[in-house]
Amino acid sequence: MQVKTREFEEKINDLETNHLFTIPEEIKNKVNERWFYLYNWIWEKDVKNSLERDFLKNIDRFWIVFAFLIIIPWALAFFMWGYFLSWIIFFSILFLINLFLVFQLIFISLKRSSILRKNAYVVLTDDYISINWEIKKKTGLNSNDIKEINKVASIFEEEIFKPSNIENTKKWLTKSVWQKFANWFSKILSVWKWNSKNSWQLVLILILLYLAYAFSLFLIYIFWIFIVWIFWNILNIINKKILLIKWHKITRINTGFEDLGDYSNSLTNEKDNLTKLLNEAINNDWQDSLLTNINKKLELINKFAWESIESNIELKKDIESSEFKEMFNYATYNSWIKNQILLPLEQIKTLLLKNLEILNKQDKDIDDQLKNESDPSKSWPILASKKRVEMRIEEINIHISKMDLYINKLK
């Protein structure tokens, strides 16, 4: 008993490499980088796919049972009570089967929709994991947790962090059902080999019975598909609304992370574009067309910087007001914010300071020129150039002050 317990503890001791699942490197890196990752495990369509798979599985598995259930009562009624009554019995049996399938569909759909609502997402952080709306340490999963995870993975044929296999199963089962149709038809025809002269009547009866059975399954299938389509469209709307309400906070947190990532990419791209423009402006004496483009880039940078600050504030509020606040690691998050937003802003500030230094040097050189120039007719172009440089210096100082404001808010 102790040996089994030790083996079990060893299996669940390291969540990232245990028998349940392996966390992909890409997700590990995301968690290490920003503390948080939201994984969409079960989708709404997975419920529908699982129902369709189970229906095909039942036909494939209980092929003979359905045949005896439908055809034998119909055949007996046909020979005992005649044509009309036999078809009444035939369609009555189909009605009862379809009625049973409808109740089964409703029961299983509601049950699996409940599983979907609990397991739509898996939340991962550096030390914690949230599955089935329960927050636990990564090393704290018990036998019940493992049983629940395996149950969900089995129902929807999708292990955590791995692709779903349910579509492949549906294709395989469809192929298997068609193959059974073909195989049984071949077996019926093979009866002819017993005695081709005297067995044709038996073969003809078997073929008619087999066609009746195929027709009954076709009717069941068409009815079932129609009911699934109607019921699923209604249930899907309900599931989406419930998921939206239940998972609103966590999806909002995830959107906040994604937005900050987008702002980081935008700031980095605009910083690279600004670098090119500023270098070009220095080489071309700050021409008006370049200055217009530089100002546009700086306006975009200011916009992205301010929106990233607002998003950062909102994201922290959302995390702290959610049930996931106990999982929050401020050190990792703040380090991520520094790399995502603070670092690009500091690089932009450094770039502006560098250009300010160049402009100040130009201004000093112009002052030296003015000291050495006594002719008023030659000094006015120099004065005009000095005024342009001073305007650029003033504009750069304004943008540097804004960068300081953003940087201080993020620190």
N, C-alpha and C positions, 0 to 999 in steps of 0.2 A: 504493500500500500504506500509506504514511504517512497519507494522507487518511482511509482507512477506519479505521485505528487511532485517529486523533484523534476521529473521529465516535463510535466505540465508547466511548472514554474519556469523552466528553462525555455520552453516554447513561447511563452507570453512575456518573458523578461525584456526582450528587445522587440518592440512593435514594428520597427522598420525592416526587420529581416525574419519575422516569424512566419508560421505556416499559413496565416490568414492572408497577408498581402505584403508586398514590398512597395515602399513609397518610391516613385521614380525620382531620379536625380534632379530633374528640372523642378519638381515640387519641393524637394528638400532644399534646393538653393533658394527658392522663393521664400520658404519659411525662415531659413537662416538669415536672409537678407532683410525681410520686412516684418517678421514675426507671425504673419497670418497667411492662410491660404484657404479658399473655399472651393471644394470639389463637388461638382454636380454628379451624384452617384446614380440615382434612379430618376428617370424622366417619366412624364405623363404617358407617352406612347408605349413605355415598357409594360404598363398594366394591360393595355390592349393587346400587345404582342404576346404576353403570357397567356391571355385568355384564348387567343387564336391557336397558340401552340398546344394548349391543353385539349382543345377540341379535336385537333388533328391527332394528338396522341391517343385520345379515347377511341377514335375511329380505327386507328392502326392497331391498338391493343385489343379492343373488343369487337373485332371484325365478325367473328363467328357468332358471338353473343347477339349482336344486332340482327344478324341473319336469322337466327332461330326465333328471336323476339318478334320480328316483323313478318317473315315469310311463312313460318309454320302455321301460326294462327290463321293467316290469310288463306293458305292452301287448304287447310282443313275446312274452313268455312266455305270455301269455293266448292269443294266436293260434297259437303254435307248439306249446305243451305242454298247454294246457287250463286249466280254471278252478282246480283244486286247487293245482297246482304254481306257477301265477302268483301266488297269494296267499302261498305260502311265500316266494317271491322278494321280493314286496312287503314283507312284514314283516321279512325278513332285511335288506333295504336300510334300513328304518326303524331296526332294531336297531343296524346299523353306524353310521348317522348319529348316533343317540342316544349310542352308545358314544364316538364321536369328540367329541361335545359335552360329555360328562361329563369326559373327559380334559382337554379345553380349559378347561372350567369350573374344574377343580382347579388346573391350571397357572396360569391368569390370576388366580384368587382368591388363591392363595398369593403371587403376584408383587405384586398390588395391596395385599394385606394388609401386605406388607413396606414398601411405599411409605407406607401409612397410619401404620405404627408410627414411621417416621422423620419424617413431616410432619404429624402430628396437630396440633401446636402450632407457632406462630411466637413467639419471644421477642423483644421489642423493649425497648431501653433508649435512653438519650439518645445514645450513641455507637455501640452495637453492635446486631447482629441475629443471631439464631440460627435457621437454617433447615436442615432435614435433619441435625440434630444437630451442625452446624458453627457455631462462633461466629466472626463476622467483623465488622470495622469496617463501618459503613454504606457507606462509600465504597470498600470493598475487595472488592466482588463481581467475579469474573472471568467469562470466557465459559462455563466449565463450570457455575458456579453458576447463571447465567442460563438455560443449556440445561436444567438440572435443574428449575428453577422453572417454566419454560414447559412442560416435559414433564408435571409433576404437574398444573398448571393445565389442560392439554389433556385429560388422561385423565379428570379428574373435573369438567371444565367449570366450574371455579371459580377465578377469579383471586383473589389474596390481597386481603382486605378488601372483596371484592365478593360479592353473592349467587350461589349456585350456579344454573347454567342447565340442569342435567341433567334435571330434572323436565319442563321445557318441551320438551327434545329428545325425551324418551320419549313425550310426548303427540303431538308432531308426527310421529314415526315410526309410532306406532300408527295415527294417522289416515292416513298414507301407505300403510301395508300394507292397511288396509281399502279404501282408494280403488283400489288395484291390483286387489284382488279384484273390485270392482264394474266397473272398466274392462275387465278381461279377460272377464268374463261378458258385458258389452255387445258386445265384439268377436266373441265366439262367436255370439251371437244375430244379429249383423249379417251373418254368412255366409249366413243365410236369404235375404237380399236378392239374392244372386247369382241364385238360381233356386229360389224358394220351393217349387216342386212336386217338384223332384228332389234338393234339398239337405237335406231334413229328416232323412234318415238320418245324414248327415255331422254335422249339428248335434247330433243326439241322442248320437252317439258322443263328440263333443267335450265335450258337457255332462257325460256320464258320466266321461270322463277328468278333466275339470276338478273334478268333485265328489270323485273319488278323490284328486286332488292336494290339494284343500282339506282333506279328511279326514286325509290324511297329515300335513299341516302342523299341523292341530289336535292330532293325537296327539303330534307332536314338541313342540309348545308346552306341552301339559298335562304331559308327562313332564319337560320341562326345568324348568318352574315348580316341580314337585314336588321334583325333585332340588335345585334352588336353595334351596328352603325348608328341606329337611333339612340340606344341606351348610352353608348360611349360618348356621342356628341353632347348629350345632356350632362353626363358624369364628368366629362373633360372640362366643361365650363365651371362646374362646381369645384373640381380639384384645383384648377388654376386660381380661382378666387381664394380658396382656402390656403393654398400655398403662398399666394401673394400676401395674405394677412399674417400667416404663421411665420413665414420666413422674411417678412418685410425688413426687420431690423438688420438681420445678418446680410441680406442681399444689398441693403443700403450701405452697410460697412464695406462690403466687397466693392461696390461701385465707387466708394470714396477712395479706396486703394487704387482702383483702376484709373480714376480721374487724376490722382496725384502722379501716377506713372505717365499719363498722357501730358500733363503739364511739364513734367521733367523733360520728356522728349521734345516738347515744343520749345522750352527754354534753351535746351542744348542746341537745337537746330537754329534758333534765332541768334544765339550767341555766335555760332560759326558763321552765319550770314553777316552779322554785324562786324565780325573781325575782318572779313574780306572788304566790306564797305569802308571801314575806318582806315584800313591800310591804303585803299585806293584813294580816299579823301586826302590823306597826308601827302601822297605822291602827286595829287592834282590840285593842291591848294584849296581844298574844301569847296569844290564847285557846287553851285546851287542845286543842280539835279541830284548830286550825290548826297547833299545835306538833306534833301527831301526824303530820299530813301532811308537814310540813317535815322531820321526822326520817326518814320513809319515803323522801322524795326524796333526802336526804343519804345514806342507806344505799345507795340505788340508784347514786348518783354514786360512792360509795366502791367499790362492787362493779365498776362499769364501769371506773373508773380503775385498780384493781388488775389486773383482767383485761387491760386494754389494755397495761399495763406488762409483764405476763407474756408476752402475745402479741408485743410488740415485741422482747423478749429472745429468744424462740424463733425469730422471723422472722430476726433478725440471725444467729443460729447456723446456721439452715438455709441462708441465702445464703452465708455464709462457708465452709460445708462442702460446697457444691455446685460443679459445674463452671462455674457462672455467676459465681463470685466475681470473676473478672477483669473482668466487666462492671459490677461494683458501684460506684456513685458515692455515697460517704458524705455528701457535702455536700448533694446533692439529696434523698437519703433523710431525712437529719436535718431538713432544712427542711420536708419533708412531714410528718414526725412532729410537728414543732412546731406546724404549722397544724392538723393533725388532732386531736392529743391534748393537747399542752402548752398551746396557746392556750385551749381551753375550760376547762382546769383553772385556768389563771391568771385567766380571767374569773370563774370560780366563787369563787376566793380573793378577788379584788377585791370581789365582791358580798358575801362574808361579812365582809370588813374594813369595808366601808361600813356594814353592819348592826351590826357590833361597835361602831363609832364612835357610832352612834345609841343603842345600849344603854348604852354608857359615859356618854353625855350624860344619858340617863334616870337612871342610877344617881347621877350627880353632883347632878342636880336633886332627887332623893329625899333625898340627904344634906342639901341645903340646906333642904328642907322639915322634916326632923327637927330641925335646929338651931333653926329658928324655932318649933317646936311643943313647948310645955312640958306640955301636958295628956296624961298617959299613955293616957287612954281614946281619944284621937284619933290617937295616934302608932302604935298597933299595926297598923291597916290599912296605914299607910305602910310599916311594917317588913315586913309580909307582901309588899307590892308590891316592896320592895327585894330580898327573898329570891328572888322569882320572877325579877327582872331579873338578879340575880347568877348564878342557875342557868342562865339563857339565855346570859349572857356566858361562863360556863364551858363550856357545850356548843359555842358558836360557836368558842371558842379551841381546843377539841379537834379540831373539823373543819378549822380553819385549819391546825393542825399536821399533820393527815393530808394536806391539800392540798400543804403544803410538802414532805412526804415523797415524794409522787408526782412533784411537779415536779422535785425534786432527782434522782430516779432517771432521769427522762427527759432531763435536761440533760447 
